Amino acid sequence: MDLDGRLICIFGGGGFLGRYIAQSLLERGARLRIAERNISNAMHIKPLGNLGQTQFVSADVTKRDSVERAVRDCDGVINLVGVLNGDFARVHVEGARHVAEAAAAASCRSLVHMSAIGADPQSASRYGRSKGEGEAAVLQAFPNAVILRPSIVFGREDQFVNRFAAMIAMLPIVPVIGGKTRFQPVFVGDVAEAVAEAVSRPATYAGHTFELGGPEILSMGEINRRIAAMTGRDRSFVDVPDFAASAMASLFGPLPGAPITKDQYIMLQKDNVVASGAKGLDALGVAATPLAAVAPGWMDKYTAHGRFGARAKAS
């Protein structure tokens, strides 16, 4: 096992993506230190490993001293911390800098920084701009860091496919915002394998940036229709006009639970796909998994009669 006994610290390791990355690293023999603001959010990771293979530490990327404690004696560091709303600069730039500087000071062999497709210091969206500035801060402090930029990540516990599936199950007529915007959904298990590969071979991938996308490029409208077909829902889809979507984002975006924020609306003005010529999953030795190959394993709960109805129909 290529990570046998090495201690890897994962900031934000208790989240959706962190669960899968932890499993991939544990399978390679790594020891894990899961760093979370509230470690109770990461206790589900413990049963994935053997006795003594996982440990937990309370850390906040915006607090330098807690980050320094978390990376002490670690061989590698992974930063997954990100927000979709709020103080982007504090988390994506300042927090990312803290992690990279602490990893460098601790002489860690590897650092993997999770960014996003669309990261660009010149981006019109605050999210994209902060992600781009965060990448620059990381590379300044730790030049050999590996930057990973995934498109939309899907999997059993995601907040993307599941969100739309729930809405499609509930509404006979489904509004679609940004219906023509294209995405390249990537399976969470593939992203996890990419991270594990980058951590395992730091000399091979040092200083490189990879854009991670799945085997299909789908518009937002196509994604919704694909989900409806998977769940056996006959639905009508209505594209929300740009002026209405913009007004909705401006008026309701600041409110809790808003369907879309102003910044998210701005991001929808650009496709979220792997750039031409960019290094992708294949450069990390990972074969991309299509949505249809794995989604049926959890999407049946959104069918008309749930899992049991889907089984009865199949029989």
Protein Blocks (a to p, Z undefined) as FASTA:
>chain_A
ZZgoiacddehklmmklmmmmmmmmmnopacddddfblmlmmmmmmmpcehiaccddddf
klmklmmmmmgoiabdcdfbdcfedjfklmmmmmmmmmmmmmmmnopabdcddddehiaf
kbfbfklmmmmmmmmmmmmmmmmbccddddddddfklcklmmmmmmmmmpmbdcdehklb
ccddddfklmmmmmmmmmmmmmlmgoiacddddfbdcdfklmmmmmmmmnopacdddddd
fklmmmmmmmmmmpghiabdfklmmmmmpccdddehiacfklnopacddfklmmmmmmmm
mmmnljmlmmmmmZZ
